[in-house]
Amino acid sequence: MRSFLRKEFWDDRNKPILFIQWVLTIFAIILYFQTYDSIDYFYSGIIRLNTGIITLLIAIENYIVKKREYIFWFILTIMFCGMGIDILMN
């Protein structure tokens, strides 16, 4: 646990993004299993917004590493966030 809190861990630019992705993924999995039996569109919208944020972090990570596929992930971010906002608005 101490190695996680050291400054060397946070010096690498991708590791904090990866940590946030894991936290959001675990949150989405827990939310999915808690709402598996209910028909509530609010939680479905929250899960899609969460997925949109995760794909945005993947796009940022690919942009930092200089991969060209960050455009694909950015388009997926717009799609997931759009679906989530549409579900939350209805």
Long-range contacts (C-beta under 8 A, 24 or more apart in sequence): 13-64, 14-61, 14-64, 14-65, 17-57, 17-60, 17-61, 17-64, 18-61, 20-57, 21-54, 21-57, 21-58, 24-50, 24-53, 24-54, 24-57, 25-54, 28-54, 41-87, 41-88, 41-90, 42-88, 44-87, 45-84, 45-85, 45-86, 45-87, 45-88, 46-84, 46-88, 47-84, 48-80, 48-81, 48-83, 48-84, 48-87, 49-80, 49-81, 49-84, 49-85, 49-88, 50-84, 51-80, 51-84, 52-76, 52-77, 52-78, 52-79, 52-80, 52-81, 52-84, 53-77, 53-81, 55-80, 56-81
